Amino acid sequence: MQAKSVSGIGVGSTHLTSKTSTVSKASPTAAISSVHQTRKAKFKYLSRLQERPRLISEVSDTHKSLSMIQIAQSLIKEVLRSVISIEQVIQSGKRDIATLNRVDMAKEHVQKCVNTKCFGAYVLDSSFRPIQREWQHIEFTVQSLDLKREPFSDELVTLHLLNRMVPLMFNRLDARATKLQKFSVMFSLAKLTLRLGDNDELIIGMPDNEWRKWDLNAHVSGNGYRYPQEKPLTFQVSPLVPTIEYITMLDLNGGGALERVNAVIKHLQMVFKEMTMVSTAILDKSNQLTPLCATATQEQVTSIKHDLISNAMKSARVIQRAYIGPSKDNVISLLK
């Protein structure tokens, strides 16, 4: 009897122990699940932020482009006001000290507008156009540098632009296309661009950042045919479109001052018209993309703002988990 009762107690004891161990094993899992549910309830709106990264990047890029265009438009208006004030001075014929000071202030304001930066980059280039790519070029020509003349002998023409030297070999046996290809290689080595104009002139392109440092003087030497051999000739290059130098280097008493100012005004009006068309197209694209993004009520916005302020690190982790499996394209779009 005593052994039976001991055995019974032992079995009962074993049964209770296994039951207790089962409960103790289940307790951590239940606790973790409970914490997860609590956290999910706390960050319920943040956990729903599952916008596609590529869509968000497209919308942000569109809004950035639109903002840059609008800033450029406001700068163009400022430049146009200053140029018109200079035009009025030229037409009036006044050359007193107060008038000349007003002209200098207008020139300085034009320079300030062109030097305006946004996000560390210039908004306008030297030709008053909005900068839309990293390496925007200003195109120009050099006097007598073309392919129209028939060469009677070979000639090596050396072109000095800013701090660059570009040798051009005019070989009379080379075909036109071959000659242009060789010239393009030489200009590309100097980090310049080259194309042929309608009148067979060589049109050279210089990056805007380099153009701002230049005095627009080109020094050219040759073998005595096109250009003199001993002492190089100095030419002031001719940009294809009016640039800021039309205003900053303007001589009120010089010939053609009014024509240069009028050319700038006409160019500014054309650029502003183009920017208006571009901004309209960007705005239409933005209006098409924005509805694709999720909307939030005022309550959701307030909750998300509170979560971000009260616990920024956990909020960031919740948002990170919401973006499931970002692709390579999405990551590249976000980095851009």
C-alpha positions as a Python dict, from the first residue, in 0.01 Angstrom:
ca = {
    (1, 'M'): (0, 0, 0),
    (2, 'Q'): (277, 234, 86),
    (3, 'A'): (465, 157, -238),
    (4, 'K'): (146, 205, -443),
    (5, 'S'): (81, 542, -288),
    (6, 'V'): (441, 647, -350),
    (7, 'S'): (412, 532, -708),
    (8, 'G'): (93, 722, -748),
    (9, 'I'): (242, 1031, -607),
    (10, 'G'): (539, 992, -840),
    (11, 'V'): (321, 961, -1149),
    (12, 'G'): (103, 1248, -1044),
    (13, 'S'): (410, 1452, -976),
    (14, 'T'): (549, 1375, -1321),
    (15, 'H'): (226, 1469, -1488),
    (16, 'L'): (210, 1804, -1311),
    (17, 'T'): (571, 1880, -1401),
    (18, 'S'): (521, 1819, -1773),
    (19, 'K'): (210, 2032, -1769),
    (20, 'T'): (395, 2309, -1596),
    (21, 'S'): (684, 2286, -1844),
    (22, 'T'): (440, 2308, -2136),
    (23, 'V'): (292, 2626, -1993),
    (24, 'S'): (638, 2769, -1926),
    (25, 'K'): (748, 2697, -2286),
    (26, 'A'): (438, 2857, -2431),
    (27, 'S'): (463, 3167, -2217),
    (28, 'P'): (757, 3338, -2403),
    (29, 'T'): (589, 3285, -2742),
    (30, 'A'): (266, 3430, -2615),
    (31, 'A'): (453, 3721, -2463),
    (32, 'I'): (637, 3797, -2790),
    (33, 'S'): (313, 3774, -2986),
    (34, 'S'): (146, 4004, -2739),
    (35, 'V'): (430, 4259, -2767),
    (36, 'H'): (414, 4239, -3148),
    (37, 'Q'): (40, 4298, -3147),
    (38, 'T'): (81, 4590, -2907),
    (39, 'R'): (353, 4744, -3123),
    (40, 'K'): (146, 4690, -3437),
    (41, 'A'): (-148, 4861, -3271),
    (42, 'K'): (71, 5146, -3156),
    (43, 'F'): (229, 5199, -3500),
    (44, 'K'): (-77, 5093, -3698),
    (45, 'Y'): (-63, 5384, -3941),
    (46, 'L'): (314, 5372, -3987),
    (47, 'S'): (295, 5001, -4069),
    (48, 'R'): (60, 5081, -4358),
    (49, 'L'): (313, 5304, -4536),
    (50, 'Q'): (369, 5066, -4823),
    (51, 'E'): (411, 5316, -5107),
    (52, 'R'): (627, 5196, -5390),
    (53, 'P'): (971, 5360, -5360),
    (54, 'R'): (992, 5418, -5735),
    (55, 'L'): (660, 5603, -5738),
    (56, 'I'): (770, 5820, -5447),
    (57, 'S'): (1100, 5901, -5619),
    (58, 'E'): (919, 5991, -5944),
    (59, 'V'): (682, 6222, -5761),
    (60, 'S'): (964, 6389, -5566),
    (61, 'D'): (1177, 6430, -5882),
    (62, 'T'): (880, 6582, -6063),
    (63, 'H'): (814, 6829, -5784),
    (64, 'K'): (1185, 6916, -5766),
    (65, 'S'): (1198, 6982, -6143),
    (66, 'L'): (887, 7196, -6120),
    (67, 'S'): (1031, 7395, -5829),
    (68, 'M'): (1358, 7455, -6017),
    (69, 'I'): (1172, 7572, -6326),
    (70, 'Q'): (959, 7811, -6118),
    (71, 'I'): (1270, 7953, -5950),
    (72, 'A'): (1431, 7996, -6293),
    (73, 'Q'): (1121, 8179, -6418),
    (74, 'S'): (1134, 8424, -6128),
    (75, 'L'): (1506, 8486, -6194),
    (76, 'I'): (1439, 8544, -6565),
    (77, 'K'): (1182, 8808, -6470),
    (78, 'E'): (1437, 8982, -6248),
    (79, 'V'): (1699, 8975, -6524),
    (80, 'L'): (1449, 9109, -6777),
    (81, 'R'): (1360, 9404, -6552),
    (82, 'S'): (1728, 9496, -6514),
    (83, 'V'): (1798, 9465, -6888),
    (84, 'I'): (1496, 9679, -6975),
    (85, 'S'): (1618, 9948, -6735),
    (86, 'I'): (1956, 9948, -6917),
    (87, 'E'): (1773, 9972, -7250),
    (88, 'Q'): (1585, 10279, -7126),
    (89, 'V'): (1912, 10445, -7024),
    (90, 'I'): (2065, 10382, -7369),
    (91, 'Q'): (1759, 10525, -7541),
    (92, 'S'): (1750, 10833, -7316),
    (93, 'G'): (2112, 10924, -7388),
    (94, 'K'): (2177, 11033, -7027),
    (95, 'R'): (2530, 10973, -6900),
    (96, 'D'): (2533, 11149, -6562),
    (97, 'I'): (2682, 10985, -6254),
    (98, 'A'): (2347, 10881, -6105),
    (99, 'T'): (2241, 10714, -6432),
    (100, 'L'): (2570, 10529, -6472),
    (101, 'N'): (2548, 10407, -6112),
    (102, 'R'): (2199, 10277, -6184),
    (103, 'V'): (2333, 10088, -6487),
    (104, 'D'): (2612, 9935, -6276),
    (105, 'M'): (2358, 9823, -6017),
    (106, 'A'): (2146, 9665, -6292),
    (107, 'K'): (2451, 9477, -6426),
    (108, 'E'): (2535, 9357, -6076),
    (109, 'H'): (2178, 9236, -6026),
    (110, 'V'): (2191, 9039, -6352),
    (111, 'Q'): (2517, 8879, -6239),
    (112, 'K'): (2363, 8794, -5902),
    (113, 'C'): (2063, 8625, -6067),
    (114, 'V'): (2283, 8411, -6292),
    (115, 'N'): (2501, 8312, -5994),
    (116, 'T'): (2200, 8206, -5784),
    (117, 'K'): (2228, 7848, -5658),
    (118, 'C'): (1969, 7600, -5535),
    (119, 'F'): (2071, 7272, -5366),
    (120, 'G'): (2434, 7363, -5442),
    (121, 'A'): (2382, 7397, -5819),
    (122, 'Y'): (2332, 7697, -6047),
    (123, 'V'): (1973, 7758, -6154),
    (124, 'L'): (2057, 7947, -6476),
    (125, 'D'): (2353, 7900, -6706),
    (126, 'S'): (2547, 8183, -6869),
    (127, 'S'): (2296, 8198, -7156),
    (128, 'F'): (2003, 8249, -6913),
    (129, 'R'): (1867, 7899, -6975),
    (130, 'P'): (1765, 7672, -6684),
    (131, 'I'): (2028, 7409, -6611),
    (132, 'Q'): (1866, 7071, -6675),
    (133, 'R'): (2172, 6846, -6693),
    (134, 'E'): (2502, 6821, -6511),
    (135, 'W'): (2729, 6926, -6799),
    (136, 'Q'): (2544, 7205, -6979),
    (137, 'H'): (2751, 7363, -7256),
    (138, 'I'): (2769, 7712, -7404),
    (139, 'E'): (2831, 7696, -7780),
    (140, 'F'): (3038, 7950, -7972),
    (141, 'T'): (3240, 8001, -8290),
    (142, 'V'): (3590, 8136, -8356),
    (143, 'Q'): (3652, 8374, -8644),
    (144, 'S'): (3769, 8203, -8968),
    (145, 'L'): (3764, 7858, -8807),
    (146, 'D'): (3561, 7659, -9060),
    (147, 'L'): (3581, 7402, -9338),
    (148, 'K'): (3475, 7630, -9623),
    (149, 'R'): (3818, 7729, -9751),
    (150, 'E'): (3996, 7502, -9996),
    (151, 'P'): (4338, 7424, -9844),
    (152, 'F'): (4633, 7461, -10081),
    (153, 'S'): (4870, 7295, -9837),
    (154, 'D'): (4871, 7127, -9498),
    (155, 'E'): (4843, 7353, -9194),
    (156, 'L'): (4855, 7292, -8821),
    (157, 'V'): (4623, 7534, -8641),
    (158, 'T'): (4670, 7564, -8264),
    (159, 'L'): (4375, 7691, -8065),
    (160, 'H'): (4412, 7820, -7707),
    (161, 'L'): (4084, 7836, -7513),
    (162, 'L'): (4095, 7925, -7145),
    (163, 'N'): (4367, 7688, -7014),
    (164, 'R'): (4332, 7434, -7297),
    (165, 'M'): (4536, 7387, -7615),
    (166, 'V'): (4368, 7216, -7910),
    (167, 'P'): (4584, 7131, -8215),
    (168, 'L'): (4392, 7093, -8542),
    (169, 'M'): (4563, 6943, -8846),
    (170, 'F'): (4410, 7068, -9174),
    (171, 'N'): (4532, 6797, -9410),
    (172, 'R'): (4442, 6868, -9770),
    (173, 'L'): (4421, 6495, -9850),
    (174, 'D'): (4171, 6418, -9574),
    (175, 'A'): (3805, 6387, -9662),
    (176, 'R'): (3559, 6622, -9498),
    (177, 'A'): (3411, 6356, -9266),
    (178, 'T'): (3758, 6227, -9170),
    (179, 'K'): (3876, 6576, -9087),
    (180, 'L'): (3571, 6647, -8872),
    (181, 'Q'): (3614, 6316, -8688),
    (182, 'K'): (3977, 6394, -8607),
    (183, 'F'): (3884, 6742, -8486),
    (184, 'S'): (3609, 6599, -8264),
    (185, 'V'): (3861, 6368, -8097),
    (186, 'M'): (4098, 6657, -8024),
    (187, 'F'): (3820, 6869, -7874),
    (188, 'S'): (3691, 6580, -7664),
    (189, 'L'): (4039, 6535, -7516),
    (190, 'A'): (4014, 6898, -7403),
    (191, 'K'): (3669, 6826, -7255),
    (192, 'L'): (3497, 7035, -7521),
    (193, 'T'): (3231, 6945, -7776),
    (194, 'L'): (3233, 7005, -8150),
    (195, 'R'): (2974, 7005, -8423),
    (196, 'L'): (2950, 7148, -8774),
    (197, 'G'): (2720, 7445, -8836),
    (198, 'D'): (2499, 7518, -9136),
    (199, 'N'): (2772, 7735, -9294),
    (200, 'D'): (3048, 7478, -9234),
    (201, 'E'): (3172, 7666, -8928),
    (202, 'L'): (3313, 7473, -8633),
    (203, 'I'): (3076, 7515, -8338),
    (204, 'I'): (3257, 7452, -8008),
    (205, 'G'): (3084, 7380, -7677),
    (206, 'M'): (3237, 7464, -7338),
    (207, 'P'): (3092, 7355, -7001),
    (208, 'D'): (2906, 7638, -6830),
    (209, 'N'): (3121, 7612, -6516),
    (210, 'E'): (3432, 7676, -6728),
    (211, 'W'): (3265, 7947, -6933),
    (212, 'R'): (3206, 8152, -6617),
    (213, 'K'): (3585, 8165, -6559),
    (214, 'W'): (3673, 8270, -6914),
    (215, 'D'): (3734, 8613, -7068),
    (216, 'L'): (3599, 8485, -7406),
    (217, 'N'): (3936, 8542, -7580),
    (218, 'A'): (4067, 8270, -7812),
    (219, 'H'): (4433, 8272, -7920),
    (220, 'V'): (4496, 8109, -8260),
    (221, 'S'): (4818, 8040, -8447),
    (222, 'G'): (4893, 7852, -8769),
    (223, 'N'): (5150, 7810, -9045),
    (224, 'G'): (5087, 8137, -9226),
    (225, 'Y'): (4787, 8031, -9436),
    (226, 'R'): (4475, 8061, -9227),
    (227, 'Y'): (4650, 8217, -8928),
    (228, 'P'): (4997, 8372, -8876),
    (229, 'Q'): (5276, 8146, -8762),
    (230, 'E'): (5485, 8354, -8522),
    (231, 'K'): (5248, 8562, -8311),
    (232, 'P'): (4902, 8415, -8243),
    (233, 'L'): (4595, 8621, -8318),
    (234, 'T'): (4345, 8694, -8042),
    (235, 'F'): (3975, 8679, -8120),
    (236, 'Q'): (3676, 8729, -7898),
    (237, 'V'): (3454, 8426, -7953),
    (238, 'S'): (3095, 8465, -8068),
    (239, 'P'): (2835, 8268, -7866),
    (240, 'L'): (2544, 8131, -8067),
    (241, 'V'): (2291, 8287, -7827),
    (242, 'P'): (2316, 8600, -7608),
    (243, 'T'): (2501, 8538, -7283),
    (244, 'I'): (2549, 8731, -6961),
    (245, 'E'): (2860, 8897, -7111),
    (246, 'Y'): (2628, 9089, -7344),
    (247, 'I'): (2526, 9284, -7033),
    (248, 'T'): (2825, 9272, -6797),
    (249, 'M'): (3071, 9372, -7073),
    (250, 'L'): (2835, 9625, -7232),
    (251, 'D'): (2980, 9965, -7330),
    (252, 'L'): (2701, 10222, -7330),
    (253, 'N'): (2896, 10451, -7563),
    (254, 'G'): (3008, 10175, -7796),
    (255, 'G'): (2852, 10090, -8127),
    (256, 'G'): (2576, 9832, -8131),
    (257, 'A'): (2498, 9863, -7758),
    (258, 'L'): (2124, 9892, -7816),
    (259, 'E'): (2126, 9598, -8058),
    (260, 'R'): (2301, 9376, -7803),
    (261, 'V'): (2051, 9471, -7532),
    (262, 'N'): (1757, 9409, -7763),
    (263, 'A'): (1902, 9069, -7856),
    (264, 'V'): (1918, 8979, -7485),
    (265, 'I'): (1556, 9093, -7428),
    (266, 'K'): (1434, 8886, -7723),
    (267, 'H'): (1631, 8585, -7602),
    (268, 'L'): (1494, 8616, -7247),
    (269, 'Q'): (1137, 8631, -7376),
    (270, 'M'): (1193, 8317, -7584),
    (271, 'V'): (1351, 8130, -7289),
    (272, 'F'): (1065, 8232, -7059),
    (273, 'K'): (810, 8107, -7314),
    (274, 'E'): (991, 7772, -7337),
    (275, 'M'): (1006, 7740, -6959),
    (276, 'T'): (633, 7809, -6933),
    (277, 'M'): (563, 7522, -7172),
    (278, 'V'): (799, 7290, -6980),
    (279, 'S'): (649, 7382, -6641),
    (280, 'T'): (299, 7313, -6775),
    (281, 'A'): (407, 6967, -6894),
    (282, 'I'): (576, 6889, -6560),
    (283, 'L'): (270, 7009, -6370),
    (284, 'D'): (46, 6779, -6576),
    (285, 'K'): (276, 6485, -6500),
    (286, 'S'): (272, 6573, -6131),
    (287, 'N'): (-107, 6588, -6129),
    (288, 'Q'): (-117, 6240, -6284),
    (289, 'L'): (129, 6087, -6037),
    (290, 'T'): (0, 6243, -5715),
    (291, 'P'): (-338, 6060, -5708),
    (292, 'L'): (-150, 5729, -5730),
    (293, 'C'): (-2, 5795, -5385),
    (294, 'A'): (-202, 5699, -5078),
    (295, 'T'): (-386, 5971, -4889),
    (296, 'A'): (-413, 6008, -4513),
    (297, 'T'): (-673, 6163, -4285),
    (298, 'Q'): (-592, 6425, -4027),
    (299, 'E'): (-611, 6161, -3754),
    (300, 'Q'): (-359, 5941, -3935),
    (301, 'V'): (-123, 6231, -3993),
    (302, 'T'): (-139, 6330, -3626),
    (303, 'S'): (-76, 5970, -3517),
    (304, 'I'): (218, 5925, -3754),
    (305, 'K'): (370, 6255, -3644),
    (306, 'H'): (334, 6156, -3277),
    (307, 'D'): (499, 5817, -3339),
    (308, 'L'): (790, 5972, -3528),
    (309, 'I'): (855, 6228, -3256),
    (310, 'S'): (803, 6002, -2954),
    (311, 'N'): (1001, 5702, -3082),
    (312, 'A'): (1196, 5780, -3398),
    (313, 'M'): (1408, 5462, -3407),
    (314, 'K'): (1118, 5216, -3374),
    (315, 'S'): (915, 5420, -3622),
    (316, 'A'): (1196, 5396, -3875),
    (317, 'R'): (1210, 5018, -3830),
    (318, 'V'): (834, 4988, -3877),
    (319, 'I'): (855, 5189, -4200),
    (320, 'Q'): (1148, 4977, -4317),
    (321, 'R'): (954, 4655, -4264),
    (322, 'A'): (663, 4797, -4462),
    (323, 'Y'): (878, 4813, -4777),
    (324, 'I'): (881, 4447, -4869),
    (325, 'G'): (1148, 4335, -5114),
    (326, 'P'): (1274, 4654, -5282),
    (327, 'S'): (1407, 4580, -5629),
    (328, 'K'): (1732, 4702, -5778),
    (329, 'D'): (1553, 4967, -5988),
    (330, 'N'): (1370, 5102, -5683),
    (331, 'V'): (1691, 5132, -5483),
    (332, 'I'): (1866, 5311, -5773),
    (333, 'S'): (1569, 5549, -5808),
    (334, 'L'): (1582, 5632, -5437),
    (335, 'L'): (1957, 5693, -5448),
    (336, 'K'): (1918, 5931, -5740),
}
